[in-house]
Amino acid sequence: MFNSVLDTPVEFLKGVGPSRADVLKKDLGLFTYQDMLAHYPFRYIDRTKYFKINQINPDLQYIQIIGRVISKKVIGDKRAKRIIAVFKDETGIMELVWFQSLKWVDDNITVGTAYVAFGKPTIFNGTFSISHPEMELYQRKQVGRGNLTLQPVYNSTEKLKKFNLDSKGLQRLIAGLLDQIIPQVPENLPQYIIDKYQLPDKRLALLNIHFPKNVKDLSAAERRLKFEELFFIQLQLLHNKHLRQLKFKGVTFEKVGEKVNRFYNEFLPFELTNAQKRVVKEIRIDTQRGVQMNRLVQGDVGSGKTAVALMSMLLANDNGYQACMMAPTEILARQHYASITELVTEDLVRVAILTGNTKKKERTVLHEQLENGEIDILIGTHALIEDKVQFKNLGLVVIDEQHRFGVEQRAKLWRKNIIPPHILVMTATPIPRTLAMTLYGDLDVSVIDELPAGRKPIETKHLFEAQRLRMFGFMKQEIAKGRQVYIVYPLIKESEKLDLLHLEAGIEQLSYQFPRPDYQMSIVHGQMPNADKQFEMQQFIDGKSQIMVATTVIEVGVNVPNASVMVIENAERFGLSQLHQLRGRVGRGAEQSFCILMSGNKLSKEGKIRLETMVRTNNGFEISEIDLQLRGPGDITGTQQSGVLDLKLADLAKDQIILSEARNTVIALFEDDPQLTKPENAILKAYLQKLERGISFDKIS
């Protein structure tokens, strides 16, 4: 009926049925027995520890006490009715209180009997009590799983609780499921991998993750399941890479020709850093192999990724191919267009731009020039992926800040040539090594870890509200030197929930401190029409305004070398990566630049760490590692859409060693057995075949 017992729909489990199955699916995404077994506890309660009554304090999350019920009485009536029992041990007395299931309590909790009472302690009128304690007869042999040692606690929802599926209810279902199917659970890792890393087998790991007898067994189960989780992500990623190399032959860039050589010798206004030269060489080698290149170039703000991308596009042009560059916003696309057309002339290379705002007449001409090969490099936004945009011979696609595009959007670009073009992905968000291995594990990764010569590190200061006048004074000093200033706010309008200094109030305050006509101000936020936004940005870029007041829309895509100060209001509310991106808007010229982090006096522990980190270092990779630890992988680069990071147990910030073990194991596996034909790898081949039947290639590439 089903491929495996694990594929059995959850409604077939004893105690579930259609109604409970429906809410399990909707609220927790639990559709099959497999999903139920992978609904791991999020913590455990230590049931091995016992307290005396005189050791209780209300800060304890749970307590377990051995004592005797010395009295029991019913108080109140109707809805206010409750049972209160006095519970005593050799150190004192406390109360046990029940508001529900009163008949059961009346029938089963007897005066003079010794019990183990378990629950959350509270204090009322100087007396400790537990509401709705779990009660077990003392010294009676326990039957239920998890009640003697580490008791699992499961995520539930209010709706599930109405179906008696709180943590305890889920515990009962999972215990029953394990009893029913554990002998039939298949092993999914080859024995030689289990032996190499001394992992428990799958069945034992599942038993011990849900109902561990001790911390040692729990730790071993967690390690096994984390390894498995990360191993199969790496298996899928590296298998996809291998498939692509077999399926997609790449165009060959055989020569470095006139365009690259002339640009390097005549046009390039600065010396490439060693890091840039290394990455250009890696791209050059990739594009000679006859296999489609898929390379990620990551580098800090200002590290020179655009120059590397331009040289790569010129390499394509030298070999008779067109190139395109896709950016997530019009502002960023126009910024790239401006940067590139400043570096090259029309007699060297023909560059065009296409965005959603390109007029129909211009668009028609551009489409024609693109199809007959008159355009060498096309820069644009999502408009590039429209079916009407056809290239004569597309050889290289550069995607900037790729995490802002969906998989299907990216795939449309490499369908625009008979032989898929080479792919170069760029990001200015430094990615922690573990995240790069997981998100971009099927790409080759290049890192530009060096800033161009002559760049001065940005000085970062953290100021509190009481120092605001000092900050205004510093802004006036810099403006008097002919410099420009950014001020970034987290909100546009006042929020009742968040007491932040918002943009509208900020403008009012700034207008008083920086009155016209002595000072000009540009205002930009996400709710403005695009045309107004472009106008305000251009005013600042042209130096017609000295102060740019904005929300985080200027996080990427504004290059104003004359801007020397970045003020970030309520800086404690921003993530580290975002703070680092914003800081990178300054420091683009030869002058010393500054970043001022304004905050309230009350800082959370995390807020304090973020601001201290920003003041201490300009190293984006160090910052990204700390950000991963603080925020987790889900939104560090907005990557939740990828689906790769749907991790049940593994933590990329904490499990770097396990991730490295898993990835190295997969690399060695494909080196030894590329087609997975060896008998010991049959279960892995079956896994990948099942995956390929369920998911089209485009969706997993």
Summary of the structure (lengths in Angstrom):
residues: 701
radius of gyration: 31.3
end to end distance: 31.1
largest distance: 99.8
contacts: 2227
relative contact order: 0.09
helix: 44%
strand: 18%
